[in-house]
Amino acid sequence: MNVRGKSFIKRTRKGNIARVTKEHYLRDDISCLSPLCPTCPKRDLKLLSNAAEFYLIPDTNIVLHQLSLLESEAVTDVILLQTVLHETRNRNMSIYDRLKNLLSDQSRSFVSFANEHHKDTYIERQKDESSNDYNDRSIRVAARWYTSHLNAVKRVVLLTDDKNNAKVATSEGIEVLSVDEFVTLHEKKHPHIRELVASSPSEVDETQDERKRKFVYDEYWNTQQVQNALRSHRVVEGVFQANLYNCMEATVSISGSNQESMKSILIAGIKNMNRAIDGDIVYVEILPEEMWRAPSKEVKEDIEEAMEEIEASKTESVVSNSQKEPTGRVIAIKRRNWRPYCGSLQKKSATYLTLFVPVDRRIPKIRIHSKRIPELLDKRIVVAIDNWERNSMFPSGHIMEELGVEGNLETETKVLLHENSIVTRAFPKAVLDCLPGDEFQFTSDTFKDRKDIRNWCIFSIDPPGCTDIDDALSIQLEENGNYMIGVHIADVTSFVSQDSALDREASDRSTTVYLADRRIEMLPARLSSDLCSLKENETRFAFSALITVDSMGNVVHVEFARTVIRSRKAFTYAEAQDYLQRAREKDTKDCTEIELSLLRLMDMARILRKRRFENGALRLSSPEVRFETDQEGDEITNISVYEVLETNELVEEFMLLANIVVAQQIVKSFPNCALLRRHPTPTKEMFEPLLKIAHALNVEIDVSSNKHLSDSLEKIQEKFEAENDPFKATLFRITTTRCMTQALYFSAGEASQEEYFHYGLASKIYTHFTSPIRRYADIIVHRMLRSSIGDSSFPDSLLSSKAIQKIADHLNERHRAAQRAARDSVALHTLRLFRGERREEEGRVFRLLSNGIVVMLPRYGLEGLVRFEKSSAPVFDEVNQVFVTPKGTKLKIFDKVRVSMEIDATLHSSGQLVMQLIESP
């Protein structure tokens, strides 16, 4: 191994001068990853295949601009250089993540080569050499080494569209192909491959109408202008967030800003949005205060209509200073967050040029040029953005993939999974090879080091049809009157070894995704529904939290043990409720052991629940529904609001208790890197929508603390129950939930102890321990807990706070995606029930806008927009939360209304829910 060192002088924060030496290690044992190479090591490495005519080395610009082409099944045996990966990560994280997926996919022959650490391919940057030239030279050196190293055993081709780079590479003896030449080679076998080629920004489309050609966005500022403005605090950096209801507005959430009074900046008008797309990291110039404005309460869903408004009157309504918000304009993009988008082609065009309409309303339409447009008009497709020129109202893109016929259930399910980046691939062979064989049995040899509690009265309570049973409960009365509560959790880590292919796959997926009609597993079914599931009357491994509490619910002792259990009963919530009800009707001496355990657990759960709410825990709400299916279970026939039973609350209390005591344990052993979960305390500004509604309905609500908020919500519940309208209180709780940020996983070392607080649960510390079959976070926590009780060691590579925080960030992103996919699936199946008929339903006014109302349907947990034309002059009083329709109907927030609803298939075959208000004549 060679070591290269660089020394330089720097000034420390305290003003001292220090010499810093950076060492760069070079190795001679890095494999070329070709199975044809006779010299390089190959064991336990993902190798190239021998399927393609040549190995392909793409340069950075090819990766950044032609990734859709590289992702095609036509492309294989690709070498991604370390130089290319590093530059891609710095410039576009979305594309970098897609590259990582290609590298981790065992079915694709994509490999990474550490050229910057190989002694024969490492080069030092020359004096006055630009970063771009240095990277190009690094790529050429690696390509030349591969050509020489494989010595004609296999051709090696550099893929580049940079003519100068191609010319130099050719002169150095490197075989080069442009994208056009590469596509031509494959076009006969793959006729649609050219459709995947991203268009060049210089390709001007002369077929745009005159109005669109005249439309010009501002030029982006250069780097020096941006840096100067950042230093003078005229410009801030943040994440661009498009408005779901108004395509002409967005906000930019400021990150690391010195503008202490500003948490976000309003961006009003598509020219000020300046080609930013939801999720982009942007630079925003803060406009003078006299140009600040208030967010619009108007629904604007079509940007072309918005364009007509720009060309019409420039006058604006007068806004009071108290309503105005800091307002700005996008002046540059720091990092694009473009991804592949699902949607449909606009039906009004059957030519070779049309607009693509994404299903995500926050994304603008995308211009598409393709000979296949006529045959794709009834299809769901995936499109990638190539560029967005200043003189184009819309970005330009290309078709990546056809998903299926629009409106088909399987196609629409593919859409929602794709939109949320849910991993749906079959588990690779390397993962399945990690599973125990068919001969595996739970024998005394396999659990000789475990605490054997198979004779305990243990049972589980879950939703109907549950096969991945994570948790089970037990309770024992001790001689001193205390109770030992057993929370027994599937011991998944017995079957998922650290850093195995199975572990890496579970980490990538992070969570099981539950859709209305199926679930997408985090772990193979052999584990999730069999060996790990705590099935009735089956011996299983568990990790048990044995929590001793006194009669008042105070924890007096906690023990953690790896156990072997045998569940006596796998209840559904309804079955457990029936058992509980029968037990209450008996004398306790006549109760069975299970009935007595249920009674004791229920009594203790009530004590724990009462204390939680007294301490300030919030009883929040969100619409949940359950689907009813036909006898075969294939077709959904009805939908209803999910009923919460006492037994739901029973299970919840003991899962919360176990998660808290486990958090307390692991933070003692891993004070700097314990994986915890917190719910940040909301700011008063976040509660503004709730406070406006409370004022309008003449109720008092105190948001100064979670305790005061909880008390306020209970008083509101009592008020509306007395008025015989308890659902109005539920709407308050739903609104409260939406005012808050979501709970987050985090590393203990990345926050102060005060920030560990879980606002919604009123708990000083919290984690997830109780669902390791369906949550990877719990697997990490199990490993920490095992280490803390001396059962195993926790890997050194994860003992840093940064390492755990990186895992936490991925878990948070995957958790949010799974929740979105679940909601989208419920909406999809609900809408399918309405096809071909017009229904009338009772709803509630849930949100008021200047030209429409959002109505919630309690029966379905569904929300829809009732829109009124602005020309019909509806009246909106925001202060008092009152809306007067053009016909004179006066509506207040949370009022009952009747609406008609149907599915409109004129926009696209899958249909769109259309609601209309039914008003008295």
C-alpha positions, 0 to 999 in steps of 0.5 A: 500500500502506498501513501500520498500526503499533502501538507498545508497551513491553515488558521484555526478558529482561535487564530493560531497557525497549524500545519495540516497533513492529509494522507491518501492511501493507494492500493494494488489489490483493488479488483477490476471486477471482471470475471474474465480477468485472471489476476484480480481477486473476485471472492465475495464481490459483485462482478461484471457479467459477460453479456455485453460486447464491451464494458462501458465506462460513462463519464459524469455528464452521461450519468447526470443527463442520460441516466434513463438510458443507462437504466434501460435493460439494454445496457449492461456491464457498466463500470461506474468510476469513483470519480463519477460517483463523487461528482454526481453525489455533489451535483444531484443526490437524486441521481446518485441514489438511483446509481446506488440502486443500480449498484446494489441490484444483483440482477444488473451488472453495474459495478463501482471501481475505486479509481482514486485509490488504485495505485495505477489509476490515481492522479494528482491535480495539476497546477491551474487545472480546472476541476472539470478537466481533472475529472475528465483526465481521471476518467480517461486514465481509468479507461486506459488502464482498463483497456491495458489491464484486460489486454484485449480479453474484453473491449472497454468503451468510454461513453461521452458526448464531450467532443474534446474529451472524446478526441483526447481519449481517442488519441490516447488509444481509448475506444469512444462512443457518443450516446447517438453511436451507442444507441444506434448499435442497440436500436435494432434489438431495442426499438424504443431505446432512442426514446430514453435519450435526454434532449439537449438544452440547445434543441429549440422546439420551433413548434411552440406557439407564439405566446410560449416563445415570448415567455422568458424566465430570468437568467440564473445568477452566477456563483460569484453573485450568489456568494456575494449576496449570501454574505450580505444576507440579501439571499438565503438558501432553502428547499423549494416547496410547491403549493398543492392547491395553487400552481402560482405559489410556493414557499422556500423553507430556509435552512441555516439562515441568519434571517432569524425572523424568517422561517420560510419565504413566500414565492408568488408568481411563476416567473419568481418561481423561475423554473424551480421544482418541488424539492429543489434546493434553491437560492432566493433573493428577499424582495423589499418589504413593500413588495411582500404579500400574503399567501393566496387562498385561491385554488389555481391548478392549471399553469396555463390559466395562470399564464392568462392571468399574468397577461391580463390585469396586473392589479392586486388586492390590498393586503394588510401588513399583518397578513403579509409574509417575507416574499422573494424570488428564485435567483439560482438552483443549488441542487436539483431534486428531479426524479422520474415522474408518473403520469399521463399525456394530455389528451388534447394532442395526438401529434408528436409533441404534447404535454405530460401531466404528472400525478403529483400536482406539485410538479409542472407539466413536461413537454414531450416529443415522441413518435409514440405519443398516439399509442400512449394516450391511454397509458400511464408512463414514467417521464424524466426531465431533461432541461428547462430553458428560459424561453419555455413555460414548461420543462422538456423531458423524455419517456422512460417507461410504460407502466400499463393502461390508465385506470387499471388497478395494477397499473395505478398501484404501480404508479403510487409505488413508483411515485413513492420509490417503494422497493418492489423487486423480488428478494435477490438470491443472495438475500434468500440464501441467508434464510434458514433452510427448510430443515430448521426447527426450534429445538432445545439446541437452538435456544439453550442460552435463552430464558424458557418461558413457554409455560407462561400465559402469553398471547397476541392481539392484532388486526384481522388477517395479520400474519406478521405478529411482532408482539405478545403480552403477559402479566403476572401478579407477584406476592407483594401486589406488584405486576410483572408485565411481559412485552415479548417481541419477535427476536428478528436479529436471531435470523438477520445477521449484521451486514449480511445481504438480508440485513442490507436489503432490509435496511434499504427497504426500511419498512413493510409497506401496507396498501389497501389490498396487499403489503410489500414486505421488508423481510422475506415471508419465510421470516415475516410470516413464519419463523419470526411471527409469534404464531399461536401454539408455536415455539418462537424466539422473543426479546422480552421486556419484563417490566415490574410495576406497582398498583399505581403503574409506577415502574419499579424494575425492568429486566431484558431477556432473550427468551423462547415463548409459545403464544397460547392465543393469537387474538384479533382486536375484536376477539380480545374485546369479546373475551374481555367482555365475557370476563367482566361478566364473570367472577374472577375465580371463574375466569380462565388464565387468559381472561384474567390476564386480559382483565389485569392488563386492561386495568393497568392500561387504563392507569397508564393511559390516564397518567399519560394524558395527565402528563400532557400526552395528546389524543390526536386523530387522523382519518382511518378506514377499513375495507370490506372484501368479497368472500374470495377476498379479491374485490373491495366491496365497501369501506367504513371508518376504522373503529378503535376498541379498548383492546387497541388502546390496551396494546398501545399502552404496553408497546409505548411502555416497552419503547420508553424503558428500552430507550432509557436502557440503550441511551445509558449504553450508547449516550452518543449514538442511541437510535431514538425517536422524537416529536419536535415541539411545534412553534406557535406559528405552526398552530395558526390555522388551529387558532384561527378556527378556534377563534371562528368557533368561539372556543378557547385553545391554549397551545403554550405547551402540550399539557395545556393543548391536551387540556384544551382539546378535552374541554373542546371534546366535552363542549361539542359532545354536549352540543351533540356534535362530537365529530367537530371535536374530532376535526379539531384533533385532525387539524391539530395533528396536521399543524405539527411536524412528524416524529423523527428518528435521530441519533442521541449525539445529534440533539440535546437531552431536552430535544429528545422529548416526544411532544405527542406522547409527553415522554422525555425519551422514546424509541421503537423496539416493538415491531422489528418484523416490519421496521428496520429501526427496531432491528437497530434498537434490538442490536443496541439492547442486546449489546447493552445487556452483554449478549453481543457487541454492537459493530464499531462502524456504527458507534459514531453519532454521524453513522447512526444519524445517516441511518436515521435520515434514511429511515425517516425518508422511507417511513414517510414514503410508506405512509404516503403510499398507504394513503394513496392506496386507500384513496385509489381503492375508495375512488374505484368504489365510486366508478360509474355512479353519482353519490350523495354524502354528508361531509364537513367543511374542512378548509376554506379557500377564496374560490372553493371549500375542501370537504371531508367525508367522515364515512370514507376519511376522504377529502375533496375540493368543491370549486366555484368560479371566481367570476361567480363572486363567492365571498370568503371571510378568512378571519371568521372562517366563513364562506358564502357561495354564489347562491348565498349559502353561508358556510362556516368551518366544520359545518355539515354539508351535503355533496354529490360526487362522481368520478370524472374520466374526461381528464384521464381514464383513472378518473378524478373525484369531482364534488359539488355542493348540494344547496337548498333552492 
